[in-house]
Amino acid sequence: VQLQASGGGLVQAGDSLRLSCVASGRSFSRHVMGWFRQAPGKERQFVAGISWSGGSTNYADSVKGRFTISRDNAKNTVYLQMNSLKPEDTAAYYCAAAAGSYLTLDRHDYHYWGQGTLVTVSS
């Protein structure tokens, strides 16, 4: 699985952005997908995950109620809708595909990674 993320940019606090991640390969619908982020000088952290069917999701506490992960298996695409953005959301955002079939927050369970897309939120 090869992943290509897009949609980052520079926004003001309170604005919204939608990130997209397009996957190549016919096995996309079999993978749990996740979004992670990494701020300068910090470790990569889990943001949101979604099951292969889209029926189950989970979120980091810091983004619950503001971010929504979704997927369109027909388009091989996973999305991250980010609302009410805060300066602390500034980071490079990465999409990833898990090797297993269970929803997981552990970045070590994700074996396929896209390149990052940078989100910068000004105050």
C-alpha positions as a printed NumPy array, in Angstrom:
array([[  0.   ,   0.   ,   0.   ],
       [  1.335,   3.406,  -0.977],
       [ -0.195,   6.459,   0.637],
       [ -0.319,  10.085,  -0.508],
       [ -1.546,  12.711,   1.943],
       [ -2.656,  16.228,   1.054],
       [ -4.717,  19.135,   2.301],
       [ -2.443,  20.813,   4.802],
       [ -1.934,  24.53 ,   4.946],
       [ -1.721,  27.678,   7.01 ],
       [ -4.928,  28.645,   8.807],
       [ -6.024,  30.75 ,  11.743],
       [ -7.236,  29.451,  15.054],
       [-10.864,  28.402,  14.798],
       [-10.66 ,  27.545,  11.102],
       [-11.208,  24.155,   9.495],
       [ -9.178,  21.942,   7.173],
       [ -9.803,  18.581,   5.566],
       [ -6.891,  16.265,   4.973],
       [ -7.084,  13.508,   2.39 ],
       [ -4.999,  10.397,   1.946],
       [ -5.231,   8.389,  -1.251],
       [ -3.99 ,   4.816,  -1.274],
       [ -2.757,   2.792,  -4.18 ],
       [ -3.383,  -0.919,  -4.388],
       [ -6.485,  -3.063,  -4.236],
       [ -6.119,  -3.988,  -0.569],
       [ -7.022,  -0.565,   0.846],
       [-10.429,  -1.669,   2.112],
       [ -8.824,  -4.415,   4.215],
       [ -6.698,  -2.022,   6.246],
       [ -7.363,  -0.163,   9.432],
       [ -6.31 ,   3.412,   8.693],
       [ -4.992,   6.085,  10.995],
       [ -3.841,   9.661,  11.154],
       [ -0.854,  10.678,  13.232],
       [  0.889,  13.97 ,  13.768],
       [  4.339,  15.103,  14.712],
       [  5.25 ,  18.541,  15.965],
       [  8.868,  19.762,  15.839],
       [ 10.932,  18.152,  18.565],
       [  8.143,  15.815,  19.612],
       [  7.292,  12.191,  19.027],
       [  4.746,  11.139,  16.441],
       [  1.388,  10.728,  18.162],
       [ -1.897,   9.094,  17.309],
       [ -4.728,  11.389,  16.214],
       [ -7.513,   9.166,  14.88 ],
       [ -8.16 ,   5.687,  13.549],
       [-10.896,   3.99 ,  11.551],
       [-11.772,   0.354,  10.975],
       [-11.736,  -1.206,   7.527],
       [-15.5  ,  -0.8  ,   7.184],
       [-15.616,   2.691,   8.665],
       [-17.966,   1.458,  11.34 ],
       [-15.579,   2.053,  14.234],
       [-13.401,   5.03 ,  14.992],
       [-11.256,   6.261,  17.841],
       [ -9.599,   9.552,  18.636],
       [ -6.944,  11.077,  20.808],
       [ -8.501,  12.96 ,  23.707],
       [ -6.982,  16.196,  22.451],
       [ -9.028,  16.118,  19.226],
       [-12.283,  14.477,  20.309],
       [-15.278,  16.534,  19.28 ],
       [-13.223,  18.6  ,  16.818],
       [-11.777,  16.076,  14.346],
       [-13.601,  13.435,  12.346],
       [-11.999,  10.562,  10.472],
       [-13.844,   8.903,   7.6  ],
       [-13.095,   6.755,   4.6  ],
       [-14.418,   6.024,   1.131],
       [-13.269,   2.56 ,   0.129],
       [-14.559,   3.035,  -3.407],
       [-12.12 ,   5.926,  -3.765],
       [ -9.3  ,   4.366,  -1.74 ],
       [ -9.303,   7.505,   0.388],
       [ -9.311,   8.325,   4.072],
       [-10.131,  11.805,   5.334],
       [ -9.516,  13.838,   8.445],
       [-11.923,  16.721,   8.929],
       [-10.41 ,  19.164,  11.41 ],
       [-12.625,  21.842,  12.917],
       [-11.982,  24.491,  15.562],
       [ -8.274,  24.271,  14.969],
       [ -5.912,  25.435,  17.686],
       [ -2.27 ,  26.52 ,  17.536],
       [ -1.341,  23.324,  19.381],
       [ -2.66 ,  21.337,  16.403],
       [  0.288,  22.608,  14.372],
       [  2.239,  19.595,  13.118],
       [  3.041,  17.435,  10.153],
       [  0.133,  15.028,   9.691],
       [  0.699,  11.498,   8.425],
       [ -1.746,   8.88 ,   7.245],
       [ -0.933,   5.26 ,   7.874],
       [ -2.268,   1.775,   7.215],
       [ -2.16 ,  -0.87 ,   9.896],
       [ -0.909,  -4.365,   9.227],
       [ -3.569,  -5.989,  11.403],
       [ -7.352,  -5.929,  11.32 ],
       [ -7.984,  -4.414,  14.736],
       [ -8.312,  -0.733,  15.521],
       [ -5.132,   0.37 ,  17.241],
       [ -3.602,   3.555,  18.603],
       [ -0.031,   2.204,  18.594],
       [  2.051,   3.64 ,  15.791],
       [  4.149,   0.477,  15.757],
       [  1.115,  -1.426,  14.475],
       [  1.008,   0.748,  11.368],
       [  3.383,  -0.535,   8.714],
       [  2.59 ,   1.724,   5.772],
       [  3.059,   5.471,   5.928],
       [  2.427,   8.396,   3.643],
       [  4.525,  11.504,   3.497],
       [  3.477,  14.229,   5.9  ],
       [  1.293,  17.177,   5.091],
       [  1.982,  20.275,   7.155],
       [ -0.74 ,  21.99 ,   9.133],
       [  0.083,  25.346,  10.689],
       [ -2.441,  27.097,  12.901],
       [ -1.751,  30.705,  13.798],
       [ -3.205,  32.369,  16.865]])
